[in-house]
Amino acid sequence: MEKLKTMNNLDKIKVAIVGGSGYAGGELLRLLLAHPLVEVSQIMSRSLGGKKVTSLHPNLRKATDLRFVSPDELQACEVLFLAMPHGEVMGNLDQYLVKAKKIIDVSADFRLKNPADYPKWYGLNHPHPEYLEKFVCGLAELHRAEIKNADLVTCFGCEATCSILALHPLFKEKLISGDVFLDVKIGSSAAGAKSSSASHHPERAHSVRSYKLTGHRHMAEIRQELGAANIFLSATAIEMVRGIVVTAQIMLNQDLGEAEILNLYRRYYQSEPFIRIINEKMGIYRFPEPKLLAGTNFCDIGFEKEADSNRLVVVGAIDNLVKGTAGQAVQAMNIMYGWDERLGLEFMGLHPV
């Protein structure tokens, strides 16, 4: 049995995670520990070096004996996942490039292709604009062919991921007239593991708090990917830990029936392993519900057409930590190595929950 275990380990690639103390890093570790073709060799945190990973991620008890190490102790690996706060990767990219054959970054540091967008949306000049075109966008449904041959991948933000997937077929077919308004409701985990006055329980509990009505930075990614400047997003924090639900208000430029819209979405997404088109006419789950997606890599998309107008309401939902972050990264890794995209991402969700 020990010999078989050793042989199996030889077939696995070594991966490491920088930024393991946050929710994104913890979710990456959860998914990668269950992946049959990878071995997590290191997980790094500058402030927690030497401490057991399970002291911060208790859901992984008995799944790993790893301890946090300092990023200064990073060893060579096949794939390096970067899960650090925005702004930290772009200034230290060189030290990571020499350690890994492939890099997957889940921060915003290389998502935008135009260097001029960084001062506008993030308030800083990008120190490595020459790498913006080298990083391939990690959303498989739009960039699968590019990811397959990539060594550098950048994953989209969670609000952007859900919005892009929900609207992509309509924009691709040029079916939208006028502006598009996105209402995003999001759980508390999207704010990260670091506490603040807004995340303090007496302030967050039982609240429906609009926190970014205009100028949301994820609009930059959405506009970039959908090729339109007339998309506007407002975000509201709700009493939920995991999950995002995006409600898009759209006016169509053609008089399409619901059957035609359904066929359009099916044509674009029927072969996608993690897109589910919800087409129910009865029941409490006839539209996407984020609580059903907790822990999964699915994006559920539904819609309803106004009976007496060309108004279409599209609803998308994801788990912000999986399809919106870690799952998107693992799916991209699977594509990069020519593996089944579903490896490590098979969890189907729970009901009731």
N, C-alpha and C positions, 0 to 999 in steps of 0.2 A: 504494500500500500504506500509506504514512504517513497519507494522507487517510482511508482506511478505519479505521485504528487510532484516529485522533482522533475520528471519528464514533462508533465503538463505545464509547469512553471517556465520551462525552457521555451515553450511556444508562445508565451505571453510577452507583450511589449511593456517596457517600463514607462510609467507616466508619473508626473509629479504635479503638485498644486502649490502655487504661491498665492497667499492670501487665504489661508485655511480657517481663519477665525470668524469669518463672516458667514451669513446665511448661504450665499452663493458657493463659497468654498466647502461648506458642510454638505450642501446638496450634491456638489460634484463628487465629493468623497463617497457619499451614500450610493450614488449611481455607479461609480467606477469600481467600488468594492464588489458589486454584484455582476460586473461585466466579465464574461468568460474568457476574454482574450487580452486582458490587461492586468498588470500588477502595479499597485500604487506604491512606489518606492519611497516617496517623501511627501510630506505636507508641511508647509512653512508658515510661520507667524513670528514676526520679530519680537513681539511682546510676550509670547507664550512659549518660547523655546524650552524644551525639556518636559513640558507638561503633557499628560496623556490627552490624546485627541478626544477621548470619550468624556473628559471632564467638561468640555465645551459642547460636544455633540453626543449627548447621552443616549440617543436613539441607536447609536452604533456600538453599544456595549456588546461584547462577545463577537463582534464582527471584525474588529481590528485591535491590534496592540500598538499601533503607531503612536509616536510622540511627535509633537511639533518640533521643528528645527528652525534655526534662523535662515533667512534667505541667503545669507553669506555662506551657508554650508551646502548650497544647491549643487547636486551632482548631475552628471550627464544623464539624459533620458531620451526616449524616443519622442514623447509628446509632453509639452509643458502647458498646463492650464494656468492662466493668469486671472485671478479673481480679486483684484485690488481696487481700491477707490479710484474714481475718475481722476486723471492727471498724474498718477504715479507710474504707470507703465511707460508712457511716452518719453519720459526723461531718463529711463533706465533700460531701454530696449536692448542696447548693445550687450549688456551683461547676460541677458536671457538668450539672445541669438546664438551665443557660443556654447550653450548648454543643451540645446534641444534641436532635433531634426525638424520638428514641427511645433508651432505655437498656436494656441487657441486662446484669445483674449475675450473676456466677457465684460470688460469695462467699455467706456465710450471713446477710448483714446484713438481708435483707428476706424471708427464707423463711418465718418463723414469723409467724402472724397475730395471736397474742395477745402484747401487750407484756410480760405477766408471765412469759412463757416465756424471755425473754432473761436475766434474772438467774439463773433456775434452770439453764439449759443452757449459757450463755456467760459468766455471772458479771458481767454489766454491765446497766445500765439503758439502754434504747434512746433516743437523743437525738431521733429523729424518729418516734415511734409513729404519728403521723398519716399516714405513708406506707405503713405495713404493709398496709393494705387496698388501697392504690393499685397496689402491685406485684402483677402477676399471676404465678402459679406457671407455670414454663416447660415443664413436662412435657406434651408435645403430646398424648399418648394420653389424658390426663385433662382437659386444659384447652384444647383446641384452639379452641373457640369464643371463650373469653375472650382468648386470645393474639391472635386475629385482629384484635381491636379495641383492643389495648393499646398504650400508649406506654412503659410501665415493666414489665419482666419480670425475675423472679428465678429462677434455675435451682437445682434441688435438688442436694444432695451425691451423690457417686457411690454410697455404700452405700445411701442412701435411694432413689435412682433404681432400682437393681436390685431392691431389696426390694419397693418399691411396685408395680412392673410385674409382678413374679412373683406377687403376692398379690391384686392388685386385683379380678380376677373373683370370687374366692372370698369376699372381704369384701363386695363389691357384692351378691352373691346370698345373703349371710348363711348361709353353709354351714359356718362354723367354730365348734367347741365348745371352750371353755376357752382357755388361754393359747397363744400362738404363740412359738416360740423360733427365732431366726435365728442361724445360724453363718456369719460372713462371713470369707472368706479373701481377702487383698488384696495387690497388688504394691507395690513400693517407691515408684513414682512418685506414689502417693496421698499420701505424706508431704511432697511438695513438693520444690522445687529446693534449698532451704536445708539444708545438711548438719547432722547432729547425731551424738551418740554412738551412737544407735540405727541410723543409716544408714551408719556407718563400715563399710567392707567386711569386715574381719575379724569384726565383730559380726553383720552382717546375713547374710553368705553362709552357705548350708547350714542356715539356721535356720527353725524353725516357731515363731514367738514370739507368744503371746497377749499383747496389750497393752491391751485395753479389754474386760474381761469383763462389767462392769456400768456403767450410767450413760452409755452412748455417746450423744453429743449428736444423732446422726442418728436416734435413736429418736423425737425430738420431731417431725421431719418425717414419719416413717412413720406415727406415731400420728395426726398431724393429717390426713394425706391419706386414710388408711384408716378414720378415725373410730373408733378403738379404742385403749384404754389398756393392753390386755393383750398387748402385743407387746414382746418383749425381744430384745436383740441383743448378741452377743459377737463381737469382732473379733480376727483372727489375721493377722499379717504372715508371708508366705511368700516363698520365693525365686523371684520373678517381678517383672518391671519394670512391665508394663502388665497390668491385668485385675482383675476381681472375680468371685468365684463365691459366691453366697448359697445356703445349704441351709436350707430352712424345714421345721420339724417341726410338723405340723398334725393335729388330730383333727377329722374331719368330723362334723357332726350328722345326716347322712343316709348311708344305705348306698348310695353311688354307685359304679358300676363305672368302670374306666379309660376306656371309650368315652364315657361320659356326661361325664366330666371333660374329656376331649379336645374334645368338642363344645362345652362351655362356653367353653374358652379360644379355640377357633376363632371362636366367635360374637363374642367381645369383640375379637379381634385380627386377624381375617382380612383386614381392610381397612387395617391399619397397615403402612406401608412398611418400618418398622424393627423389627418384632417377628416373630421366627421361633419357631414351636412345634416343638420337637424331639420326634419320635415314632418313635424307632428301637428295634427289639427286639434287634438284633445289632450287633456291631462296637464298636470302642473309643471311638467318638464318639456313643454313643446318649444321652448326657446333655450338657448345655451345657458347652463347654470354652473358657475365656477366651482361650487362646492363638490360637484360630482367629478371634477377634474383634479382634485387635490392629489399630488404625488404622481400624476401622469404627464406624458408628453403630448397629449392630444390638444388640438385646437378645435373647438366646436363652433360651427357657424350656422346661423339661422336668419330668417328674414320674414317680413310681411309687407305686402304691397297695399297701399291705400286704394280702396275700392273705386273712388271717384276722381283720382288724380294720378299723376306720375310720381307721387312720393313713395319712396322705398325706404324702409327702416331695416338696417342690417345689424345683427347682434353677433359678436364674437366673444369667446371666453377661453381662457387658459389658466394654468397654474403659473404664476409669475416666476417661481423659482425653478420650474422644470422647462416647459416649452419656452418660457420667457428668459431663461438663463442657462442653467446647467444641462438640461435635457437637450436644448438646442446645440450646445457645445459637444455633447457626447454623440448626438446624431451626426454632426459634422465630422467628428473623428472617424466614425464608422464609414462614412463616405470616402474620406481621405485614404482609408486602407482597403477599400473595396469590400467591406464586410456588409452583412445584412444591417440595414439602418436601424432595425428594431432591437439589436443586441444591447442589453442593459437597460432597455426602456420598455419592457413588456408589461409593467404594472398597469392594470386596467381600472383602478380606482375603486371606491367603496360606495355602497348604498345599502342601508341608510348611513349617513355620517353626520 
